[in-house]
Amino acid sequence: MKMVIAIVQDKDSVKLLEELMTKGYRATKLSSSGGFLRSGNTTLLIGVDEEKVSDVIEIIKETCHSREQLVTPMSPVGTTGTESFLPFPVEVVVGGATVFVIDVEEFHKA
């Protein structure tokens, strides 16, 4: 058995969960936040048999797309000088997914 851990943008999480459930996969949803943009993310924990991992990853790829977005960076925490900080919107790539696949030694359902 494998554990697929998918970190996706909140905007993609509802559609991804719907696609996973439609195809018979269960997932546990955890709220999380990113370090760079400090924006909301969703972390999904999906337990699957080893031969189903590629199917789950394909669903994630089809559902979670990268896109460009204008964001206004937050000022650095703990700095006193603001001379190097420019509060102008910058275009960054957001979305997509970060996926980890790990081995599960044991699985118990009560």
Biotite code that builds the C-alpha atoms (Angstrom):
import biotite.structure as struc

atoms = struc.array([
    struc.Atom([0.000, 0.000, 0.000], chain_id="A", res_id=1, res_name="MET", atom_name="CA", element="C"),
    struc.Atom([1.095, 3.565, -0.701], chain_id="A", res_id=2, res_name="LYS", atom_name="CA", element="C"),
    struc.Atom([0.187, 6.960, 0.716], chain_id="A", res_id=3, res_name="MET", atom_name="CA", element="C"),
    struc.Atom([-0.129, 9.726, -1.861], chain_id="A", res_id=4, res_name="VAL", atom_name="CA", element="C"),
    struc.Atom([0.248, 13.147, -0.247], chain_id="A", res_id=5, res_name="ILE", atom_name="CA", element="C"),
    struc.Atom([-0.907, 15.909, -2.596], chain_id="A", res_id=6, res_name="ALA", atom_name="CA", element="C"),
    struc.Atom([-0.518, 19.579, -1.722], chain_id="A", res_id=7, res_name="ILE", atom_name="CA", element="C"),
    struc.Atom([-2.768, 21.637, -3.990], chain_id="A", res_id=8, res_name="VAL", atom_name="CA", element="C"),
    struc.Atom([-4.080, 25.178, -4.138], chain_id="A", res_id=9, res_name="GLN", atom_name="CA", element="C"),
    struc.Atom([-7.436, 25.637, -2.374], chain_id="A", res_id=10, res_name="ASP", atom_name="CA", element="C"),
    struc.Atom([-8.923, 26.707, -5.694], chain_id="A", res_id=11, res_name="LYS", atom_name="CA", element="C"),
    struc.Atom([-8.260, 23.220, -7.155], chain_id="A", res_id=12, res_name="ASP", atom_name="CA", element="C"),
    struc.Atom([-9.149, 21.114, -4.121], chain_id="A", res_id=13, res_name="SER", atom_name="CA", element="C"),
    struc.Atom([-12.937, 20.858, -4.566], chain_id="A", res_id=14, res_name="VAL", atom_name="CA", element="C"),
    struc.Atom([-12.700, 19.667, -8.164], chain_id="A", res_id=15, res_name="LYS", atom_name="CA", element="C"),
    struc.Atom([-9.875, 17.264, -7.292], chain_id="A", res_id=16, res_name="LEU", atom_name="CA", element="C"),
    struc.Atom([-11.865, 15.720, -4.432], chain_id="A", res_id=17, res_name="LEU", atom_name="CA", element="C"),
    struc.Atom([-14.882, 15.324, -6.734], chain_id="A", res_id=18, res_name="GLU", atom_name="CA", element="C"),
    struc.Atom([-12.758, 13.606, -9.407], chain_id="A", res_id=19, res_name="GLU", atom_name="CA", element="C"),
    struc.Atom([-11.158, 11.278, -6.870], chain_id="A", res_id=20, res_name="LEU", atom_name="CA", element="C"),
    struc.Atom([-14.514, 10.293, -5.345], chain_id="A", res_id=21, res_name="MET", atom_name="CA", element="C"),
    struc.Atom([-16.052, 9.767, -8.795], chain_id="A", res_id=22, res_name="THR", atom_name="CA", element="C"),
    struc.Atom([-13.277, 7.285, -9.566], chain_id="A", res_id=23, res_name="LYS", atom_name="CA", element="C"),
    struc.Atom([-13.704, 5.487, -6.233], chain_id="A", res_id=24, res_name="GLY", atom_name="CA", element="C"),
    struc.Atom([-10.793, 6.955, -4.245], chain_id="A", res_id=25, res_name="TYR", atom_name="CA", element="C"),
    struc.Atom([-11.119, 8.263, -0.711], chain_id="A", res_id=26, res_name="ARG", atom_name="CA", element="C"),
    struc.Atom([-9.072, 11.138, 0.620], chain_id="A", res_id=27, res_name="ALA", atom_name="CA", element="C"),
    struc.Atom([-8.530, 12.931, 3.893], chain_id="A", res_id=28, res_name="THR", atom_name="CA", element="C"),
    struc.Atom([-8.454, 16.702, 3.494], chain_id="A", res_id=29, res_name="LYS", atom_name="CA", element="C"),
    struc.Atom([-6.182, 18.870, 5.655], chain_id="A", res_id=30, res_name="LEU", atom_name="CA", element="C"),
    struc.Atom([-6.029, 22.651, 5.538], chain_id="A", res_id=31, res_name="SER", atom_name="CA", element="C"),
    struc.Atom([-2.506, 23.986, 5.150], chain_id="A", res_id=32, res_name="SER", atom_name="CA", element="C"),
    struc.Atom([-0.755, 27.158, 4.097], chain_id="A", res_id=33, res_name="SER", atom_name="CA", element="C"),
    struc.Atom([2.227, 27.841, 1.902], chain_id="A", res_id=34, res_name="GLY", atom_name="CA", element="C"),
    struc.Atom([5.384, 29.496, 3.085], chain_id="A", res_id=35, res_name="GLY", atom_name="CA", element="C"),
    struc.Atom([6.170, 31.702, 0.103], chain_id="A", res_id=36, res_name="PHE", atom_name="CA", element="C"),
    struc.Atom([2.827, 33.391, -0.573], chain_id="A", res_id=37, res_name="LEU", atom_name="CA", element="C"),
    struc.Atom([1.306, 32.459, 2.785], chain_id="A", res_id=38, res_name="ARG", atom_name="CA", element="C"),
    struc.Atom([-1.843, 31.488, 0.935], chain_id="A", res_id=39, res_name="SER", atom_name="CA", element="C"),
    struc.Atom([-4.239, 28.658, 1.683], chain_id="A", res_id=40, res_name="GLY", atom_name="CA", element="C"),
    struc.Atom([-3.473, 25.194, 0.406], chain_id="A", res_id=41, res_name="ASN", atom_name="CA", element="C"),
    struc.Atom([-5.143, 21.855, 0.818], chain_id="A", res_id=42, res_name="THR", atom_name="CA", element="C"),
    struc.Atom([-3.179, 18.725, 1.641], chain_id="A", res_id=43, res_name="THR", atom_name="CA", element="C"),
    struc.Atom([-4.846, 15.471, 0.638], chain_id="A", res_id=44, res_name="LEU", atom_name="CA", element="C"),
    struc.Atom([-3.878, 12.101, 2.087], chain_id="A", res_id=45, res_name="LEU", atom_name="CA", element="C"),
    struc.Atom([-4.862, 9.293, -0.275], chain_id="A", res_id=46, res_name="ILE", atom_name="CA", element="C"),
    struc.Atom([-4.192, 5.667, 0.623], chain_id="A", res_id=47, res_name="GLY", atom_name="CA", element="C"),
    struc.Atom([-4.092, 3.390, -2.444], chain_id="A", res_id=48, res_name="VAL", atom_name="CA", element="C"),
    struc.Atom([-2.754, 0.054, -3.604], chain_id="A", res_id=49, res_name="ASP", atom_name="CA", element="C"),
    struc.Atom([0.592, 0.335, -5.375], chain_id="A", res_id=50, res_name="GLU", atom_name="CA", element="C"),
    struc.Atom([-0.862, -0.390, -8.828], chain_id="A", res_id=51, res_name="GLU", atom_name="CA", element="C"),
    struc.Atom([-3.334, 2.538, -8.434], chain_id="A", res_id=52, res_name="LYS", atom_name="CA", element="C"),
    struc.Atom([-0.724, 5.224, -7.716], chain_id="A", res_id=53, res_name="VAL", atom_name="CA", element="C"),
    struc.Atom([-0.235, 6.212, -11.359], chain_id="A", res_id=54, res_name="SER", atom_name="CA", element="C"),
    struc.Atom([-4.017, 6.566, -11.809], chain_id="A", res_id=55, res_name="ASP", atom_name="CA", element="C"),
    struc.Atom([-4.263, 8.888, -8.794], chain_id="A", res_id=56, res_name="VAL", atom_name="CA", element="C"),
    struc.Atom([-1.313, 10.974, -9.995], chain_id="A", res_id=57, res_name="ILE", atom_name="CA", element="C"),
    struc.Atom([-2.921, 11.265, -13.444], chain_id="A", res_id=58, res_name="GLU", atom_name="CA", element="C"),
    struc.Atom([-6.151, 12.553, -11.870], chain_id="A", res_id=59, res_name="ILE", atom_name="CA", element="C"),
    struc.Atom([-4.124, 15.139, -9.929], chain_id="A", res_id=60, res_name="ILE", atom_name="CA", element="C"),
    struc.Atom([-2.286, 16.235, -13.102], chain_id="A", res_id=61, res_name="LYS", atom_name="CA", element="C"),
    struc.Atom([-5.540, 16.609, -15.046], chain_id="A", res_id=62, res_name="GLU", atom_name="CA", element="C"),
    struc.Atom([-7.237, 18.590, -12.290], chain_id="A", res_id=63, res_name="THR", atom_name="CA", element="C"),
    struc.Atom([-4.587, 20.866, -10.770], chain_id="A", res_id=64, res_name="CYS", atom_name="CA", element="C"),
    struc.Atom([-3.109, 23.317, -13.248], chain_id="A", res_id=65, res_name="HIS", atom_name="CA", element="C"),
    struc.Atom([-0.455, 25.978, -12.831], chain_id="A", res_id=66, res_name="SER", atom_name="CA", element="C"),
    struc.Atom([-1.470, 29.537, -13.621], chain_id="A", res_id=67, res_name="ARG", atom_name="CA", element="C"),
    struc.Atom([-0.002, 33.004, -13.351], chain_id="A", res_id=68, res_name="GLU", atom_name="CA", element="C"),
    struc.Atom([-1.354, 35.375, -10.742], chain_id="A", res_id=69, res_name="GLN", atom_name="CA", element="C"),
    struc.Atom([-0.527, 38.897, -9.609], chain_id="A", res_id=70, res_name="LEU", atom_name="CA", element="C"),
    struc.Atom([0.273, 39.064, -5.898], chain_id="A", res_id=71, res_name="VAL", atom_name="CA", element="C"),
    struc.Atom([1.488, 41.836, -3.634], chain_id="A", res_id=72, res_name="THR", atom_name="CA", element="C"),
    struc.Atom([4.352, 40.478, -1.551], chain_id="A", res_id=73, res_name="PRO", atom_name="CA", element="C"),
    struc.Atom([4.128, 40.871, 2.206], chain_id="A", res_id=74, res_name="MET", atom_name="CA", element="C"),
    struc.Atom([6.865, 42.825, 3.954], chain_id="A", res_id=75, res_name="SER", atom_name="CA", element="C"),
    struc.Atom([9.573, 40.641, 5.467], chain_id="A", res_id=76, res_name="PRO", atom_name="CA", element="C"),
    struc.Atom([8.844, 39.793, 9.093], chain_id="A", res_id=77, res_name="VAL", atom_name="CA", element="C"),
    struc.Atom([11.328, 40.995, 11.677], chain_id="A", res_id=78, res_name="GLY", atom_name="CA", element="C"),
    struc.Atom([13.080, 43.595, 9.520], chain_id="A", res_id=79, res_name="THR", atom_name="CA", element="C"),
    struc.Atom([13.296, 47.237, 10.514], chain_id="A", res_id=80, res_name="THR", atom_name="CA", element="C"),
    struc.Atom([14.430, 48.712, 7.208], chain_id="A", res_id=81, res_name="GLY", atom_name="CA", element="C"),
    struc.Atom([11.896, 49.054, 4.437], chain_id="A", res_id=82, res_name="THR", atom_name="CA", element="C"),
    struc.Atom([14.298, 50.455, 1.849], chain_id="A", res_id=83, res_name="GLU", atom_name="CA", element="C"),
    struc.Atom([14.692, 47.103, 0.086], chain_id="A", res_id=84, res_name="SER", atom_name="CA", element="C"),
    struc.Atom([10.997, 46.149, 0.169], chain_id="A", res_id=85, res_name="PHE", atom_name="CA", element="C"),
    struc.Atom([8.902, 47.148, -2.844], chain_id="A", res_id=86, res_name="LEU", atom_name="CA", element="C"),
    struc.Atom([5.158, 46.610, -2.287], chain_id="A", res_id=87, res_name="PRO", atom_name="CA", element="C"),
    struc.Atom([4.347, 46.325, -5.987], chain_id="A", res_id=88, res_name="PHE", atom_name="CA", element="C"),
    struc.Atom([2.354, 43.404, -7.382], chain_id="A", res_id=89, res_name="PRO", atom_name="CA", element="C"),
    struc.Atom([4.478, 40.729, -9.029], chain_id="A", res_id=90, res_name="VAL", atom_name="CA", element="C"),
    struc.Atom([3.421, 37.933, -11.329], chain_id="A", res_id=91, res_name="GLU", atom_name="CA", element="C"),
    struc.Atom([4.050, 34.457, -9.944], chain_id="A", res_id=92, res_name="VAL", atom_name="CA", element="C"),
    struc.Atom([3.095, 30.945, -10.988], chain_id="A", res_id=93, res_name="VAL", atom_name="CA", element="C"),
    struc.Atom([0.595, 29.339, -8.592], chain_id="A", res_id=94, res_name="VAL", atom_name="CA", element="C"),
    struc.Atom([-1.401, 26.147, -8.614], chain_id="A", res_id=95, res_name="GLY", atom_name="CA", element="C"),
    struc.Atom([-0.352, 22.765, -9.827], chain_id="A", res_id=96, res_name="GLY", atom_name="CA", element="C"),
    struc.Atom([0.416, 20.176, -7.188], chain_id="A", res_id=97, res_name="ALA", atom_name="CA", element="C"),
    struc.Atom([3.260, 18.888, -5.093], chain_id="A", res_id=98, res_name="THR", atom_name="CA", element="C"),
    struc.Atom([2.918, 15.126, -4.701], chain_id="A", res_id=99, res_name="VAL", atom_name="CA", element="C"),
    struc.Atom([4.737, 12.713, -2.415], chain_id="A", res_id=100, res_name="PHE", atom_name="CA", element="C"),
    struc.Atom([4.307, 8.935, -2.559], chain_id="A", res_id=101, res_name="VAL", atom_name="CA", element="C"),
    struc.Atom([5.412, 6.984, 0.477], chain_id="A", res_id=102, res_name="ILE", atom_name="CA", element="C"),
    struc.Atom([5.272, 3.345, 1.545], chain_id="A", res_id=103, res_name="ASP", atom_name="CA", element="C"),
    struc.Atom([2.714, 2.332, 4.162], chain_id="A", res_id=104, res_name="VAL", atom_name="CA", element="C"),
    struc.Atom([3.881, -0.472, 6.405], chain_id="A", res_id=105, res_name="GLU", atom_name="CA", element="C"),
    struc.Atom([0.501, -1.164, 7.962], chain_id="A", res_id=106, res_name="GLU", atom_name="CA", element="C"),
    struc.Atom([-3.059, -0.055, 7.391], chain_id="A", res_id=107, res_name="PHE", atom_name="CA", element="C"),
    struc.Atom([-5.913, -0.555, 9.862], chain_id="A", res_id=108, res_name="HIS", atom_name="CA", element="C"),
    struc.Atom([-9.497, 0.571, 9.500], chain_id="A", res_id=109, res_name="LYS", atom_name="CA", element="C"),
    struc.Atom([-11.637, 0.496, 12.643], chain_id="A", res_id=110, res_name="ALA", atom_name="CA", element="C"),
])
